[in-house]
Amino acid sequence: GFFSGYTLNILTWEADPENTEMGFVISAQRVYRKTRTEDNSRWARIAELQGSIRTYEDRNVPSDSDYVYAVTCVDDEGNESAIY
């Protein structure tokens, strides 16, 4: 159905070729969100995806929101990349 006042944000990204060059095995990717005006301590993880996935749909987002997103990689040893 159609929900007035809400929107769908579709995120897509590409793999960093340096991960392969460095021999990293990416087992997961984490999607974070915060409002544009919040400081960097306010990132909230909203999804954890398999390492091969390169898209995420953030559904039912208030249409008046001003979100920014970040995606990190998690290697097969559990190390997570930084949010830039």
C-alpha positions in Angstrom: 0.0 0.0 0.0 0.9 3.6 -0.2 1.9 5.4 3.0 1.7 9.2 2.9 4.6 11.0 4.6 7.1 8.1 4.2 9.7 7.3 1.7 12.0 4.5 0.6 15.8 5.2 0.5 17.6 2.7 -1.7 21.3 2.4 -1.0 23.8 0.8 -3.4 27.6 0.6 -3.2 30.5 -1.2 -4.8 33.1 -3.4 -3.2 36.5 -1.8 -2.5 39.0 -3.5 -4.8 41.7 -3.0 -2.1 39.9 -5.5 0.1 40.6 -8.2 -2.5 44.1 -7.0 -3.2 44.9 -7.1 0.5 43.5 -10.6 0.8 40.5 -9.7 3.0 37.5 -12.0 3.1 34.4 -9.9 3.7 31.9 -11.9 5.6 29.4 -9.1 6.4 28.5 -5.5 5.7 26.9 -3.3 8.3 24.6 -0.3 7.4 24.5 2.7 9.7 22.3 5.7 9.8 22.2 9.1 11.6 20.6 12.5 10.9 22.9 14.9 9.1 23.1 17.2 12.1 24.0 14.5 14.7 27.7 14.1 15.5 29.6 10.9 14.6 29.0 9.3 17.9 25.3 8.9 16.9 25.7 6.3 14.1 23.0 3.6 14.7 23.4 0.2 13.0 20.2 -0.6 11.1 21.2 -3.7 9.2 23.8 -6.5 8.9 24.0 -8.1 5.5 26.0 -10.9 3.9 29.3 -9.8 2.5 28.3 -10.2 -1.1 25.2 -8.0 -0.9 25.6 -4.5 -2.4 22.2 -2.9 -1.8 19.9 -2.1 1.1 16.3 -0.7 1.2 15.6 1.6 4.2 11.8 1.5 4.2 9.2 3.7 5.9 11.6 6.6 6.4 9.8 9.8 7.4 9.8 12.0 4.3 11.0 15.0 6.3 14.1 13.2 7.7 17.6 14.2 6.7 19.5 10.9 7.1 23.1 10.1 6.0 24.3 6.5 5.7 27.5 4.6 6.1 28.4 1.0 5.2 31.2 -0.9 6.8 32.8 -4.2 6.0 33.4 -7.0 8.5 36.1 -9.6 7.6 36.1 -13.3 8.4 37.9 -12.6 11.7 35.3 -10.1 12.9 37.2 -6.9 12.3 35.1 -4.0 11.2 36.2 -1.1 8.9 35.8 2.4 10.2 33.0 4.8 9.3 34.3 7.8 7.4 
